[in-house]
Amino acid sequence: MMLVGIGTLALLAVFANVQRFRRGEVETVVVKVATSPTPQPH
């Protein structure tokens, strides 16, 4: 029973880290777009 609890906690920790990392990437992109003085047409 303890192994199941430890495994669940480990999965939750990994999932939380992945979510935080992805949110950080999105925020970085948003900041770059917001701080660019003029959007460059591609």
N, C-alpha and C positions, 0 to 999 in steps of 0.2 A: 504493500500500500504506500509506503514511503517513496518507493521508486516512481510511482505514478505522479505523486505530488511534486517531486523534484523535476521530473520530466516536463510537467505542465509549467512549472515556474521557469524552466530554461526556455521553453518555447515562447512563453509570454515575453521574456526578456529580449530574445532575438527579434521577435515581431515588433516590440516597442522601438528597438534600435533601428530597425529597417524603416519604420514609419518616420522616425525623427530624421533619419538621413535623407529620405526622399523629400520630406517637407523642407529641409534645409536647402536642397537643390532647387526646389521650386521657388523658395524665397530669394535665392541668389539670382535666378533668372529674372524674377519680377523686379528686383532692385536694379539690375543692369538695364532693363527696359525703361524703368522709371527715371533713371539718372541720365540716360542718353539724351543729349540736347535735341537732336533731330533724328527721327527714325530713318535708317538708310534703306531706300528702296532696293529690292533684289531683282 
